[in-house]
Amino acid sequence: MQDQAAPPRETFSRGFRLAGAAVHLYTASGSVLGLLIVLAALDGQVVTALWLVLATLFVDGTDGMLARRFRVKETIPWFDGARMDDIVDYLTYVFAAVVLLWTTDRLPGGALGWVLAALPLLASCYQFCRVDAKTDDHYFLGFPSYWNVVAFYVLVLDIGTTGTAVTLAVLTVLVFVPVKYVYPSRTKLLRSLNLGLAAVWLISSGVLVLQYPDPHPVVVVVSLAYLVYYFGVSIWLTVRGNRRPETSAEGVQRAG
């Protein structure tokens, strides 16, 4: 019997490969934005830092879709874009966010402030190194280290040190609780709705920055409504998913 010839590898045009490289550069630009957040925070430029936070969220929310569109795993197989994305996300979602909270005096003084600053840093180190932090069915397992969003609301809503401390402590615990949180750009269930609401949230958050430091209550409600939806639908999907095996087992027992 003759050996079956291996299917020819797909070839990509130079333009398509360059597009893939541009996507990686786009992801990498988040590291520069993270530096700019830190510099703005150190200079006391809160509004600039908030705009940069939103910019990093936009980049991170779109680079994955672009990477899949231009098939970067195939066009540049020797480059680990996922690892770079994790590095950039840690800088922008975690480290820069903690610096922003620290420089705006939103953390208590003394040893407690140091401990609270360390909590997101350490918890996120753990989470970013978990192989199942992103599940096979495209969810985040545990609170997905949205510390930049936390810092955003702490500043926009002028939350004091006590409220900030409680929020950081509770969310740090939730990093270790196996709730499956929606990955807006990848979770298949309700994907169009999730993307649409995420876009509305980003726009409303931009309006909050424009209105800073006196945001309109209606805009605040619209922005917070998305967070309520996000946490609510994530918990619902987790409970729904956990019930399925039990239901199937009961069905097998009854059938037997």
C-alpha positions as CSV (number, residue, x, y, z in Angstrom):
1,M,0.0,0.0,0.0
2,Q,1.3,3.4,-1.0
3,D,1.7,6.0,1.7
4,Q,-0.9,8.7,1.5
5,A,0.6,12.1,0.7
6,A,0.3,14.6,3.5
7,P,-2.0,17.5,2.6
8,P,-0.1,20.5,1.5
9,R,0.4,23.3,4.1
10,E,-1.6,26.4,3.4
11,T,0.5,29.2,2.2
12,F,-0.2,32.8,3.1
13,S,0.6,36.0,1.3
14,R,3.2,38.4,2.6
15,G,0.5,40.9,3.2
16,F,-1.5,38.4,5.3
17,R,1.6,37.5,7.4
18,L,2.4,41.2,7.9
19,A,-1.2,41.7,9.1
20,G,-0.6,39.0,11.6
21,A,2.6,40.7,12.8
22,A,0.7,44.0,13.0
23,V,-1.9,42.3,15.3
24,H,0.9,41.2,17.6
25,L,2.3,44.7,17.7
26,Y,-1.2,46.0,18.5
27,T,-1.4,43.6,21.5
28,A,2.1,44.7,22.5
29,S,1.1,48.4,22.4
30,G,-0.9,47.6,25.6
31,S,2.4,47.5,27.5
32,V,3.1,51.0,26.5
33,L,-0.3,52.1,27.5
34,G,0.3,50.4,30.9
35,L,3.5,52.5,31.3
36,L,1.6,55.7,30.4
37,I,-1.1,54.8,33.0
38,V,1.6,54.5,35.7
39,L,3.3,57.8,34.6
40,A,-0.1,59.6,34.5
41,A,-0.9,58.3,38.0
42,L,2.5,59.4,39.4
43,D,1.9,62.9,37.9
44,G,-1.6,63.1,39.4
45,Q,-3.2,63.2,36.0
46,V,-6.3,61.1,36.9
47,V,-8.4,61.9,33.8
48,T,-5.6,60.9,31.5
49,A,-5.0,57.7,33.4
50,L,-8.8,56.9,33.2
51,W,-8.8,57.4,29.4
52,L,-5.7,55.2,29.1
53,V,-7.5,52.5,31.2
54,L,-10.3,52.5,28.7
55,A,-7.9,52.4,25.8
56,T,-6.2,49.3,27.2
57,L,-9.7,47.7,27.6
58,F,-10.5,48.4,24.0
59,V,-7.2,47.0,22.8
60,D,-7.6,43.8,24.9
61,G,-11.2,43.4,23.8
62,T,-10.4,43.6,20.1
63,D,-6.9,42.1,19.6
64,G,-8.1,38.5,20.1
65,M,-10.7,38.9,17.4
66,L,-8.1,40.3,15.0
67,A,-5.7,37.5,15.9
68,R,-8.3,34.9,15.0
69,R,-9.2,36.8,11.8
70,F,-5.6,36.9,10.6
71,R,-4.9,33.4,11.9
72,V,-1.7,34.5,13.7
73,K,-1.1,31.0,15.1
74,E,-0.7,29.7,11.6
75,T,1.0,32.7,9.9
76,I,3.6,33.2,12.7
77,P,3.6,29.8,14.5
78,W,6.9,30.4,16.3
79,F,5.5,33.4,18.2
80,D,3.4,32.8,21.4
81,G,0.8,35.6,21.2
82,A,-1.1,34.2,24.1
83,R,1.9,34.5,26.4
84,M,2.4,38.1,25.3
85,D,-1.3,38.8,25.9
86,D,-1.0,37.5,29.5
87,I,2.1,39.7,30.1
88,V,0.4,42.8,28.8
89,D,-2.8,42.0,30.7
90,Y,-0.9,41.7,34.0
91,L,0.7,45.0,33.4
92,T,-2.4,46.9,32.5
93,Y,-5.2,45.1,34.4
94,V,-3.2,44.5,37.6
95,F,0.0,46.3,38.1
96,A,-1.0,49.7,36.6
97,A,-4.3,49.5,38.4
98,V,-2.7,49.0,41.8
99,V,-0.3,51.9,41.1
100,L,-3.3,54.1,40.2
101,L,-5.1,53.2,43.5
102,W,-2.0,53.8,45.5
103,T,-1.1,57.2,44.0
104,T,-4.7,58.5,44.4
105,D,-4.7,57.6,48.1
106,R,-7.5,55.1,47.8
107,L,-5.7,52.6,50.0
108,P,-5.5,52.9,53.7
109,G,-2.2,54.0,55.2
110,G,0.3,51.9,57.0
111,A,0.7,48.1,56.8
112,L,-3.0,47.5,55.8
113,G,-2.5,49.6,52.7
114,W,0.6,47.5,51.7
115,V,-1.3,44.3,52.3
116,L,-4.3,45.5,50.2
117,A,-2.0,46.5,47.4
118,A,-0.3,43.1,47.5
119,L,-3.6,41.1,47.3
120,P,-4.5,41.8,43.6
121,L,-0.8,41.4,42.6
122,L,-0.4,38.0,44.3
123,A,-3.9,36.7,43.5
124,S,-3.4,37.6,39.8
125,C,0.0,35.9,39.7
126,Y,-1.7,32.8,40.8
127,Q,-4.6,33.2,38.3
128,F,-2.5,34.1,35.3
129,C,-0.4,30.9,35.8
130,R,-3.3,28.5,36.0
131,V,-3.7,26.4,32.9
132,D,-7.5,26.4,33.3
133,A,-7.8,30.2,33.9
134,K,-9.5,30.2,30.5
135,T,-11.7,27.2,30.1
136,D,-12.0,25.1,26.9
137,D,-15.5,26.5,26.4
138,H,-14.2,30.1,26.6
139,Y,-15.0,31.3,30.1
140,F,-12.7,32.8,32.8
141,L,-12.5,30.6,35.9
142,G,-12.6,32.8,39.0
143,F,-12.8,36.6,39.0
144,P,-10.8,37.6,35.9
145,S,-8.5,40.2,37.5
146,Y,-10.5,43.2,36.3
147,W,-8.6,45.4,38.8
148,N,-8.3,48.2,36.2
149,V,-12.1,48.3,36.1
150,V,-12.1,48.4,39.9
151,A,-9.7,51.3,39.9
152,F,-11.8,53.0,37.3
153,Y,-15.0,52.9,39.4
154,V,-13.2,53.7,42.7
155,L,-12.0,57.0,41.1
156,V,-15.1,57.9,39.0
157,L,-17.5,57.2,41.9
158,D,-15.1,58.6,44.5
159,I,-15.1,55.5,46.7
160,G,-13.2,56.0,49.9
161,T,-10.5,53.9,51.4
162,T,-12.9,51.6,53.4
163,G,-15.0,50.8,50.3
164,T,-11.9,50.2,48.3
165,A,-10.4,47.9,50.9
166,V,-13.6,45.8,51.2
167,T,-13.9,45.6,47.4
168,L,-10.3,44.4,47.0
169,A,-10.6,41.9,49.7
170,V,-13.9,40.4,48.4
171,L,-12.7,40.2,44.8
172,T,-9.4,38.7,45.8
173,V,-11.4,35.8,47.4
174,L,-13.5,35.5,44.2
175,V,-10.3,34.9,42.2
176,F,-10.2,31.5,43.9
177,V,-13.9,30.7,43.7
178,P,-14.6,28.6,40.6
179,V,-17.3,30.7,39.0
180,K,-17.2,30.8,35.2
181,Y,-17.2,34.4,34.1
182,V,-18.2,35.4,30.6
183,Y,-15.4,36.0,28.1
184,P,-17.4,38.7,26.1
185,S,-15.5,38.2,22.8
186,R,-15.4,34.4,22.9
187,T,-18.2,32.9,25.1
188,K,-20.6,31.4,22.5
189,L,-23.7,31.6,24.5
190,L,-25.3,35.1,24.3
191,R,-22.2,36.3,22.4
192,S,-23.9,39.0,20.4
193,L,-25.8,40.3,23.4
194,N,-22.6,40.2,25.5
195,L,-20.6,42.1,22.8
196,G,-23.4,44.7,22.3
197,L,-23.7,45.4,26.1
198,A,-19.9,45.5,26.4
199,A,-19.8,48.2,23.7
200,V,-22.6,50.2,25.5
201,W,-20.6,49.9,28.7
202,L,-17.4,51.2,27.1
203,I,-19.2,54.2,25.6
204,S,-21.0,54.9,28.9
205,S,-17.6,54.7,30.7
206,G,-16.2,57.2,28.3
207,V,-19.0,59.5,29.1
208,L,-18.2,59.1,32.8
209,V,-14.7,60.2,32.2
210,L,-15.9,63.2,30.3
211,Q,-18.2,64.1,33.2
212,Y,-15.5,63.4,35.9
213,P,-15.5,64.3,38.8
214,D,-19.3,64.8,38.7
215,P,-20.9,62.0,36.7
216,H,-24.6,62.1,35.9
217,P,-26.6,59.5,37.9
218,V,-28.2,58.1,34.8
219,V,-24.9,57.4,33.1
220,V,-23.7,55.8,36.4
221,V,-26.7,53.5,36.5
222,V,-26.3,52.5,32.8
223,S,-22.6,51.8,33.4
224,L,-23.2,49.8,36.6
225,A,-26.1,47.9,35.0
226,Y,-23.7,46.1,32.8
227,L,-21.6,45.0,35.8
228,V,-24.8,43.6,37.4
229,Y,-25.6,41.8,34.2
230,Y,-22.1,40.5,33.8
231,F,-21.9,39.0,37.3
232,G,-25.5,37.8,37.1
233,V,-25.2,36.0,33.8
234,S,-21.8,34.5,34.8
235,I,-23.3,33.0,38.0
236,W,-26.4,31.8,36.2
237,L,-24.3,30.1,33.5
238,T,-22.1,28.5,36.2
239,V,-25.1,27.1,38.1
240,R,-26.8,26.0,34.9
241,G,-23.6,24.2,33.8
242,N,-23.2,22.5,37.2
243,R,-26.7,21.2,37.2
244,R,-26.4,19.5,33.8
245,P,-24.3,16.5,35.0
246,E,-26.6,15.9,37.9
247,T,-29.6,16.0,35.6
248,S,-27.9,13.6,33.2
249,A,-27.0,11.2,36.0
250,E,-30.6,11.2,37.3
251,G,-31.7,10.4,33.8
252,V,-29.3,7.5,33.6
253,Q,-30.5,6.1,36.9
254,R,-34.1,6.4,35.9
255,A,-33.4,4.7,32.6
256,G,-31.6,1.9,34.4
